[in-house]
Amino acid sequence: MVRSWFRLALVMLLFVSGCAKKEIRPVDEAVKKDASLEELLTLYQLRRQEWSGFKGLLEITADSERQGRHTFQASWVHWNGETRIRGFNLLGGTLFELRLAGPRVTLHLPSEQRTIEATREEFEEEVRTAIPIGSLALIDWVNRSAVPDPAPPSLPALEKGEDRFILYLLRALPGKAVLEEKIGIERTAFRVERVERFDVMGERSGRLLFGDYRKVGRQAFPFEVRGESEGEKVTLRFREVSPIASME
C-alpha cells in the first residue's frame, strides 16, 4: 500500500513539474511569411473587395502650428465612395461636417454659419486651414482600412527585409520615375504599419502610422492612426467600428 502511494505521488510530481515547465515556456513568435509582389497585390485586391465600408466613433487629437492643440469626438461613415465625418463637442454640439464624394469636398461649419465647397486638389488650402482633420491621404487610407491601392498609373515594387516588406509606389514622369509612397508591411499578416509620402521633388511630405489592428467583420481595421504633414500632427483613436454592407 505504501509503495502504491509512493508511485502515485511520484507520478503526480512529474505531472506537476511538466505543467510548470509548460507554463514558463516562452510563447513562440508569430511565423513570418513570404510572398511575391504579385501574390501581395492579389491579397490586397481581395481585401479591398471584401471591404464595402464602415461606420465608427472616435477621438481626434490634432496639434498644428496654425490652430494649436485640439481634442474632439467624431463620427465617421464611409460607404459607396462617399465619406462623412462629423466633429462634435462633449455636449454633442456639431463642430463641423465634412463630406467627400468623388472629386468634391464639402465642409459645413455651423458656428460660423458657412459652407466651403472645394475639390480634392483644393483640400489642403480650403479644408485644412479651417479644421484640424489631417491630410486627404490619411482619410483615404482609413477608408480603405489601411489596405494599399497600387492602381495605375502607380508602378509597384517590392523590397523584402527580415522583419518587414517595403512596397514602393512610383509614378512615371518624362525621363524618370518619382517615388510617391513607401509602405512598411509586417510579415505575419501583411498589415501596413507605416506609410511615407513624397512630393514630386522627392522630399518626404507626410507620414502615416497604423496600429492596434482589430477584427471588424472579415477585415482587420487599425483602431489607432497617426499622421504627420506640413507641421500638423493628428491622432485618431477609434472606440467603435462596424462594417457596412448596405445603407438604409
Secondary structure, 3 states (H helix, E strand, C coil): CHHHHHHHHHHHHHHHHHHHHHHHCCCCCCCCCCCCHHHHHHHHHHHHHHCCEEEEEEEEEEEECCCEEEEEEEEEEEECCEEEEEEECCCCCEEEEEEEECCEEEEEEHHHCEEEEEEHHHHHHHCCCCCCCCCHHHHHHHHCCCCCCCCCCEEEEEEECCCEEEEEEEEEECCEEEEEEEEEEECCCCCEEEEEEECCCCCEEEEEEEEEEEEECCEEEEEEEEEEECCEEEEEEEEEEEECCCCC
